[in-house]
Amino acid sequence: MICNKIRKEFPILNKKIGNHSLVYFDNAATTHKPISVLQATYDYATTHNGNPHRGAHILSIAASEAYENSKQVVKEFINAKDTDEIIYTRNATESLNLIATSYAEHTLKKGDRILITIAEHHSNLVIWQRVAEKTGAILDYIYVDKETGKFYEADLAKLDDPRVKIFSFAQVSNVLGLHFDSRTLIQRAHAHGAVVIVDGAQSIPHKLTDVQDLNCDFYVFSGHKMCASTGIGVLYAKRELLEKMPPFLLGGDMIEQVEEQKTTFASLPAKFEAGTPNVEGAVSLAAAIHFLNGIGYDFIQKQEKQLTHRCLSGMKKIPFVHIVGATDIELKEGLIAFTVEGVHPEDVAQILSSDGICIRTGHHCAEPLHLYLQIPSTCRVSFYLYNTELEVDYFLEKLSQVRKIMGYND
């Protein structure tokens, strides 16, 4: 079985909690690393470690090559035109902050509009609140149907307003699990001159993305959600935008020349990568991309669909479990948010954790969405390529016992 072979690549999945192996259903928060990624970072640290771009010695050159080669891997992975359009950051959050600070704050003016969805992660929401405060722009939202999670057509019409200068949205909601029609949304926003930012943190680990085909202006994602290390993220942006944007951070490695009273900055992409870069993270990201390409995204999609269908079908049979958003399997992308009647999400998670099952609880950094849905917090299960149907069945069995453990007589 392909999945069993894949699981052998992830040592942490051998961890035992009580009498049961770890069941990790918190992949929307972070994923685990296969041996090939761990080995790649180990090999770099033990044979090539050096400070890139700044030395003529063998280790500095090796580090520079490892770093630049990883950019080529990312470029091909998302089909960017050039590696100069690939900026490394710590994560998707930092990428979004870079866009907000270096693009939006220098471009927007009073009366302009920023449009996002109510389903956004805080990383793609709080930054726009600050941009609006600083520039006098107006922050507006596209709302979703509380039952299906789909956008209201009347709200989508906001995309047709030429005053909208920025439209920023997540391809996949980290709560609703919906994969929005990105290409159509981008085309509609572009028709009236808006610049479009796509948060791919929850989508690119599960589905191939072609930024040229999407024709988005900016695209961001995090390595740790796709089997790479924490601390490495990607900002893709069209060259013509990056060339006009001022640097986000100042310091070493992003300068061309420094005089006592004047500094000129390096060309792309170095202009946006101040300081010693995270070469280990870059190496891990390239290794993770090679690993995922080796598995194949067709398999990943098929595996996650099967798991989501099995879990969703089973949860519907438990009367006290309430699914948040759409219950149609075709609309879900590998994650399900839910509540258990009469039991706080934290209690649900702790009970399941005692049986070796890891899930996420809270508002998942999407508090405005939860306030809008009038649900203080939810539980969330999220799947990845190494999860199995047996794990789903075990989870459903233990979930069905939660209320009994809490003293209810169902």
PLY file of the C-alpha trace (Angstrom):
ply
format ascii 1.0
element vertex 410
property float x
property float y
property float z
element edge 409
property int vertex1
property int vertex2
end_header
0.00 0.00 0.00
1.41 3.36 -1.07
0.37 5.14 2.12
2.15 2.61 4.35
5.31 3.14 2.34
4.94 6.90 2.70
4.41 6.63 6.46
7.77 4.92 6.86
9.36 8.16 5.70
8.01 10.01 8.76
9.70 8.79 11.96
7.45 10.84 14.27
4.44 8.76 13.24
5.98 5.84 15.16
5.46 7.73 18.41
3.22 5.90 20.89
0.62 7.63 23.08
-0.51 5.04 25.60
-1.29 1.87 23.67
-1.86 3.55 20.32
0.37 5.08 17.67
0.16 8.81 17.17
-2.81 9.93 15.06
-1.88 13.36 13.76
-4.84 15.32 12.41
-3.42 18.83 12.86
-1.80 19.19 9.45
-3.43 22.55 8.69
-1.34 23.95 11.54
1.93 22.23 10.60
3.07 19.05 8.89
5.76 16.53 9.70
9.07 16.07 7.90
10.10 13.00 5.90
13.53 11.44 6.24
14.63 12.95 2.92
14.00 16.48 4.22
15.71 15.74 7.55
18.65 14.19 5.69
18.97 17.16 3.32
19.21 19.64 6.18
21.60 17.36 8.07
23.83 16.99 5.02
23.87 20.75 4.51
24.70 21.45 8.16
27.50 18.86 8.28
29.12 19.41 4.87
28.20 22.79 3.38
27.31 25.18 6.20
28.57 28.70 5.62
27.42 32.29 5.30
26.28 32.71 1.69
26.95 35.61 -0.70
29.73 37.08 1.42
32.78 34.91 1.10
35.16 33.43 -1.43
35.92 30.30 0.58
34.55 26.87 -0.27
31.82 26.72 2.38
30.44 30.17 1.58
30.29 29.23 -2.09
28.58 25.91 -1.27
26.01 27.69 0.92
25.35 30.23 -1.82
24.80 27.45 -4.36
22.43 25.57 -2.04
20.43 28.72 -1.42
20.20 29.78 -5.05
19.48 26.26 -6.28
16.50 26.08 -3.93
15.10 29.23 -5.54
15.18 27.47 -8.92
13.23 24.55 -7.40
10.57 26.92 -6.04
10.38 28.83 -9.32
9.65 25.64 -11.25
7.27 24.40 -8.55
4.93 27.39 -8.85
5.86 28.23 -12.47
7.15 31.74 -11.82
8.84 33.49 -14.72
12.13 34.06 -12.93
13.85 33.34 -9.61
14.04 37.10 -9.08
10.29 36.92 -8.38
10.88 34.52 -5.46
11.51 36.19 -2.10
12.26 34.07 0.96
10.65 35.07 4.25
10.04 33.30 7.56
6.50 32.24 6.63
3.33 33.33 4.84
2.62 35.80 7.64
5.87 37.66 7.06
5.25 37.58 3.32
1.89 39.26 3.81
3.42 41.84 6.14
6.04 42.61 3.52
3.32 43.25 0.93
1.32 45.41 3.33
4.32 47.51 4.36
6.31 47.81 1.14
3.44 47.88 -1.34
0.11 48.84 0.23
1.30 51.53 2.63
3.18 53.25 -0.21
0.39 52.91 -2.76
-3.01 53.39 -1.14
-4.58 56.74 -0.33
-7.63 57.98 1.50
-10.86 56.63 0.05
-9.28 53.60 -1.64
-10.75 50.24 -0.69
-9.13 47.04 0.52
-11.28 43.94 0.06
-10.82 40.63 1.90
-13.15 37.81 2.97
-14.58 37.23 6.43
-12.95 33.78 6.33
-9.37 35.09 6.39
-6.64 34.01 8.79
-5.52 36.84 11.07
-2.31 37.09 9.03
-4.39 38.26 6.09
-6.68 40.48 8.14
-4.88 42.34 10.93
-2.31 43.73 8.48
-5.08 45.34 6.42
-6.59 46.95 9.49
-3.27 48.68 10.08
-2.85 49.63 6.41
-6.33 51.19 6.48
-5.46 53.16 9.62
-2.21 54.44 8.14
-3.46 55.33 4.66
-7.09 56.29 5.19
-8.21 53.42 2.95
-11.42 51.55 3.79
-11.32 47.86 4.71
-14.34 45.90 3.50
-15.36 42.24 3.57
-16.95 39.60 1.38
-19.20 37.50 3.62
-20.14 33.85 3.33
-23.36 31.93 3.72
-23.34 30.55 7.28
-24.65 27.16 6.17
-22.65 26.51 3.01
-19.63 28.79 3.42
-20.06 30.03 -0.15
-19.72 33.71 -0.95
-22.85 35.82 -1.24
-23.19 37.02 -4.83
-24.18 40.47 -3.61
-20.90 40.67 -1.73
-18.88 39.40 -4.68
-20.19 42.43 -6.57
-17.85 44.50 -4.40
-15.06 43.22 -6.66
-16.56 45.32 -9.45
-15.96 48.58 -7.60
-13.03 50.46 -9.21
-12.25 51.97 -5.80
-11.03 48.50 -4.71
-7.26 48.71 -5.12
-6.33 45.53 -3.24
-8.15 42.21 -3.05
-6.53 39.62 -0.78
-7.90 36.15 -0.07
-6.96 32.60 0.91
-7.37 29.91 -1.72
-8.55 27.52 1.00
-10.20 28.60 4.24
-8.43 27.14 7.27
-11.82 26.79 9.03
-14.40 26.16 6.32
-12.12 23.96 4.24
-13.48 25.43 1.03
-11.32 25.86 -2.07
-12.44 29.10 -3.67
-12.46 29.62 -7.44
-9.26 31.65 -7.48
-8.91 32.21 -11.19
-12.43 33.63 -11.55
-12.00 35.88 -8.51
-8.67 37.18 -9.80
-10.03 37.90 -13.27
-13.00 39.75 -11.81
-10.81 41.89 -9.56
-8.32 42.62 -12.34
-11.11 43.79 -14.62
-11.44 46.88 -12.45
-7.76 47.43 -11.74
-7.31 45.79 -8.34
-4.04 44.17 -7.33
-4.68 40.61 -6.11
-2.90 38.82 -3.28
-3.43 35.08 -2.80
-2.70 33.29 0.46
-1.73 29.78 -0.57
-0.70 28.48 2.85
-3.60 26.01 3.06
-3.75 25.13 -0.63
-0.27 24.62 -2.04
0.55 21.62 0.20
-2.40 19.80 -1.35
-2.79 21.09 -4.89
-0.34 22.28 -7.54
-0.36 26.02 -8.18
0.67 27.81 -11.35
1.07 31.51 -10.57
1.25 32.48 -14.23
-1.96 30.64 -14.98
-3.65 32.25 -11.98
-2.21 35.63 -12.99
-2.19 36.76 -9.36
0.02 39.70 -8.48
1.30 38.23 -5.21
1.25 34.67 -3.86
2.43 33.54 -0.40
2.94 30.24 1.39
4.83 28.59 4.27
7.26 25.67 4.08
6.23 24.03 7.34
2.74 23.26 6.03
4.25 21.17 3.21
6.84 18.97 4.98
9.65 21.56 5.16
11.18 23.19 8.22
9.61 26.04 10.15
11.09 29.46 9.50
11.01 29.39 5.71
8.27 31.03 3.65
7.83 32.28 0.11
6.60 35.50 -1.40
6.05 35.40 -5.14
5.38 38.72 -6.83
5.40 40.04 -10.36
8.71 41.69 -11.14
7.18 45.04 -12.11
5.65 45.34 -8.63
8.77 44.28 -6.74
10.96 46.74 -8.61
8.78 49.65 -7.50
8.54 48.56 -3.85
10.99 49.83 -1.20
12.81 47.26 0.97
10.96 45.75 3.91
14.01 45.25 6.15
17.35 47.03 6.07
20.83 45.69 6.80
23.36 43.32 5.34
23.05 41.42 2.05
20.37 43.74 0.62
22.63 46.68 -0.16
24.53 47.69 -3.27
26.63 50.44 -1.66
26.60 52.18 1.72
28.06 55.62 2.35
27.84 57.68 5.54
24.63 59.42 4.52
23.34 57.39 1.62
22.62 53.76 0.70
21.69 52.17 -2.60
19.99 48.79 -2.58
20.74 45.53 -4.33
18.70 44.26 -7.25
16.00 41.63 -6.93
15.53 39.43 -5.01
18.30 40.45 -2.58
16.62 43.83 -1.96
14.02 42.06 0.17
16.28 39.53 1.92
18.22 41.46 4.54
20.60 39.65 6.85
21.97 36.13 6.81
19.32 33.98 5.14
17.86 30.74 6.45
19.82 28.43 4.15
18.81 25.31 6.10
15.18 26.29 5.61
15.72 26.85 1.90
17.38 23.45 1.60
14.51 21.83 3.48
11.94 23.52 1.25
13.62 22.31 -1.92
13.83 18.79 -0.47
10.15 18.91 0.53
9.14 19.98 -2.97
11.15 17.11 -4.46
9.46 14.73 -2.00
5.94 15.94 -2.81
6.61 15.85 -6.54
7.89 12.32 -6.12
4.68 11.26 -4.37
2.59 13.10 -6.93
-0.19 15.59 -6.35
-2.71 13.29 -8.00
-2.14 10.79 -5.21
-2.22 13.50 -2.54
-5.55 14.82 -3.81
-7.08 11.34 -4.09
-5.87 10.29 -0.62
-7.17 13.43 1.08
-10.53 13.21 -0.71
-10.99 9.64 0.50
-10.08 10.56 4.07
-12.32 13.63 4.09
-15.25 11.69 2.64
-14.87 8.87 5.17
-14.55 11.26 8.10
-17.37 13.56 6.99
-19.71 10.60 6.42
-18.88 9.18 9.84
-19.31 12.49 11.64
-22.75 12.94 10.10
-23.82 9.72 11.84
-22.91 11.05 15.30
-25.98 13.10 16.35
-24.19 15.44 18.75
-21.44 16.43 16.29
-22.13 19.60 14.29
-20.05 20.33 11.18
-19.16 23.95 10.48
-19.84 25.15 6.95
-20.52 22.93 3.97
-21.16 19.23 4.49
-20.75 18.41 0.79
-17.57 16.37 0.30
-16.93 18.00 -3.06
-16.58 21.37 -1.36
-14.14 20.30 1.36
-10.36 20.36 0.97
-8.87 18.04 3.56
-10.11 19.70 6.74
-13.29 19.71 8.80
-14.22 22.10 11.61
-16.87 20.91 14.04
-18.35 21.22 17.51
-19.57 18.64 19.99
-22.85 19.54 21.64
-22.42 20.40 25.31
-18.63 19.85 25.34
-16.04 22.61 25.12
-13.58 22.13 22.23
-10.64 22.11 24.66
-12.21 19.18 26.52
-12.80 17.37 23.24
-9.15 17.82 22.28
-7.82 16.69 25.66
-9.98 13.57 25.68
-8.87 12.66 22.16
-5.25 13.47 22.99
-5.33 10.92 25.82
-6.03 8.35 23.10
-3.18 9.59 20.92
-5.26 11.75 18.57
-4.01 15.27 17.83
-6.58 17.82 16.65
-6.74 21.63 16.75
-9.15 23.74 18.80
-9.94 27.44 19.19
-10.74 30.06 16.60
-7.79 28.95 14.42
-6.58 32.54 13.99
-9.91 33.33 12.34
-11.74 35.02 15.19
-13.84 37.40 13.01
-15.20 34.38 11.13
-16.15 32.66 14.38
-17.80 35.83 15.66
-19.72 36.09 12.39
-20.81 32.45 12.66
-21.67 33.02 16.34
-19.47 30.11 17.39
-16.85 30.98 20.04
-14.49 28.17 19.04
-14.39 24.93 17.11
-12.51 21.67 16.81
-10.67 20.95 13.57
-9.30 17.82 11.94
-7.02 18.20 8.93
-5.45 15.47 6.84
-2.32 14.96 4.80
-0.73 12.38 2.55
0.46 10.15 5.43
-2.93 9.78 7.13
-4.98 6.59 6.72
-8.58 5.42 6.74
-7.80 3.30 9.81
-6.82 6.48 11.64
-10.09 8.12 10.59
-12.07 5.13 11.88
-10.20 5.24 15.19
-10.88 8.96 15.49
-14.60 8.48 14.81
-14.78 5.73 17.40
-13.19 7.91 20.09
-15.16 11.01 19.05
-18.42 9.09 19.53
-17.41 8.44 23.18
-16.56 12.03 24.13
-19.94 12.97 25.60
-20.11 9.74 27.59
-16.71 10.49 29.11
-18.03 13.93 30.05
-20.94 12.34 31.91
-23.75 12.57 29.34
-26.17 9.67 28.93
-26.70 9.56 25.17
0 1
1 2
2 3
3 4
4 5
5 6
6 7
7 8
8 9
9 10
10 11
11 12
12 13
13 14
14 15
15 16
16 17
17 18
18 19
19 20
20 21
21 22
22 23
23 24
24 25
25 26
26 27
27 28
28 29
29 30
30 31
31 32
32 33
33 34
34 35
35 36
36 37
37 38
38 39
39 40
40 41
41 42
42 43
43 44
44 45
45 46
46 47
47 48
48 49
49 50
50 51
51 52
52 53
53 54
54 55
55 56
56 57
57 58
58 59
59 60
60 61
61 62
62 63
63 64
64 65
65 66
66 67
67 68
68 69
69 70
70 71
71 72
72 73
73 74
74 75
75 76
76 77
77 78
78 79
79 80
80 81
81 82
82 83
83 84
84 85
85 86
86 87
87 88
88 89
89 90
90 91
91 92
92 93
93 94
94 95
95 96
96 97
97 98
98 99
99 100
100 101
101 102
102 103
103 104
104 105
105 106
106 107
107 108
108 109
109 110
110 111
111 112
112 113
113 114
114 115
115 116
116 117
117 118
118 119
119 120
120 121
121 122
122 123
123 124
124 125
125 126
126 127
127 128
128 129
129 130
130 131
131 132
132 133
133 134
134 135
135 136
136 137
137 138
138 139
139 140
140 141
141 142
142 143
143 144
144 145
145 146
146 147
147 148
148 149
149 150
150 151
151 152
152 153
153 154
154 155
155 156
156 157
157 158
158 159
159 160
160 161
161 162
162 163
163 164
164 165
165 166
166 167
167 168
168 169
169 170
170 171
171 172
172 173
173 174
174 175
175 176
176 177
177 178
178 179
179 180
180 181
181 182
182 183
183 184
184 185
185 186
186 187
187 188
188 189
189 190
190 191
191 192
192 193
193 194
194 195
195 196
196 197
197 198
198 199
199 200
200 201
201 202
202 203
203 204
204 205
205 206
206 207
207 208
208 209
209 210
210 211
211 212
212 213
213 214
214 215
215 216
216 217
217 218
218 219
219 220
220 221
221 222
222 223
223 224
224 225
225 226
226 227
227 228
228 229
229 230
230 231
231 232
232 233
233 234
234 235
235 236
236 237
237 238
238 239
239 240
240 241
241 242
242 243
243 244
244 245
245 246
246 247
247 248
248 249
249 250
250 251
251 252
252 253
253 254
254 255
255 256
256 257
257 258
258 259
259 260
260 261
261 262
262 263
263 264
264 265
265 266
266 267
267 268
268 269
269 270
270 271
271 272
272 273
273 274
274 275
275 276
276 277
277 278
278 279
279 280
280 281
281 282
282 283
283 284
284 285
285 286
286 287
287 288
288 289
289 290
290 291
291 292
292 293
293 294
294 295
295 296
296 297
297 298
298 299
299 300
300 301
301 302
302 303
303 304
304 305
305 306
306 307
307 308
308 309
309 310
310 311
311 312
312 313
313 314
314 315
315 316
316 317
317 318
318 319
319 320
320 321
321 322
322 323
323 324
324 325
325 326
326 327
327 328
328 329
329 330
330 331
331 332
332 333
333 334
334 335
335 336
336 337
337 338
338 339
339 340
340 341
341 342
342 343
343 344
344 345
345 346
346 347
347 348
348 349
349 350
350 351
351 352
352 353
353 354
354 355
355 356
356 357
357 358
358 359
359 360
360 361
361 362
362 363
363 364
364 365
365 366
366 367
367 368
368 369
369 370
370 371
371 372
372 373
373 374
374 375
375 376
376 377
377 378
378 379
379 380
380 381
381 382
382 383
383 384
384 385
385 386
386 387
387 388
388 389
389 390
390 391
391 392
392 393
393 394
394 395
395 396
396 397
397 398
398 399
399 400
400 401
401 402
402 403
403 404
404 405
405 406
406 407
407 408
408 409
